[in-house]
Amino acid sequence: MPATVIDITASLDGFVAGPDASVEHPLGRGGERLHEWAYDSAAWRARHGETGGETGVDDEAIREQITGMGAVVMGRRMFSGGSGPWEDDPMADGWWGDEPPFGVPVFVVTHHRRAPLEKGGTTFVFVTDGVEAAHAQARTAAGERNISVGGGADVVQQLLAAGLVDKLRLHVAPILLGDGVRLFERLDPGRLRFEPQRVVHSPRATHVHYLVHR
C-alpha cells in the first residue's frame, strides 16, 4: 500500500542541520558530517552519476528509500536554501545542477510562486498553498508508489502535525552538532506515537524504522 515516508538523518543530539546555513554550507556548519554514512554507498553514488561504492547496511538503507518512490515533498530551504523572492536566490534552480538525483516529480513548499522547473528527469513543482496541498499533489503524481519526505525539519514537522505521515526512517549519525536545526521542535507529544519496527546498525549510522500513529 502506498505510504508517506520521512527519510532523514539526525545527529545524536537531535539536529538535522548545523547552525548558520549558507550557500557555502547548505547543511550548516558541520552539517555535511551527518551524511557521511551515505556518501560512499553504491546506491548514493549511482543516484549522483558516479560509479563504484560500497554495499552493505548503509547502501541497503538508501536503496530502500529509492525503491517504490513515486514523488517527493520538500521545503524551500532543502531545495535552494533561500526564503525570499526567487530572483534574489543565488541557488534558485536548486543544489543539484543539471541532473538532480530524483527522477520523479518533486513538490517544493514555498511562499513564492514560480512555474514548474524541469531539470534532467526531474520536474520541480512549487506549491504556495501549504504542505497539505503539496502532499495531495504528490499523492496524485505518485499513484501506487510512495511519497518520500526528506526535509527540511519544518516541512517534516508540518506533515507530522497534519497527520499525513505513515512511516519514519530515522538515520542516526554518531556525531554531536551542538546547535542547529532540530528535527522535533514544535510538535504536540500527545498527538503522535512512534511504533518501532526495525533497527539496523552499521559503523557509520543506526537506521531506525517507525510506524507513525496519530
Secondary structure by P-SEA (a helix, b strand, c coil): cccbbbbbcccccccccccccccccccccccccccccccccaaaaaaaccccccccaaaaaaaaaaccccbbbbccccccccccccccccccccccccccccccbbbbbccccccccccccbbbbbbcccaaaaaaaaaaaaccbbbbbcccaaaaaaaaaaccccccbbbbcccccccccccccccccccbbbbbccccccccbbbbbbbbcc
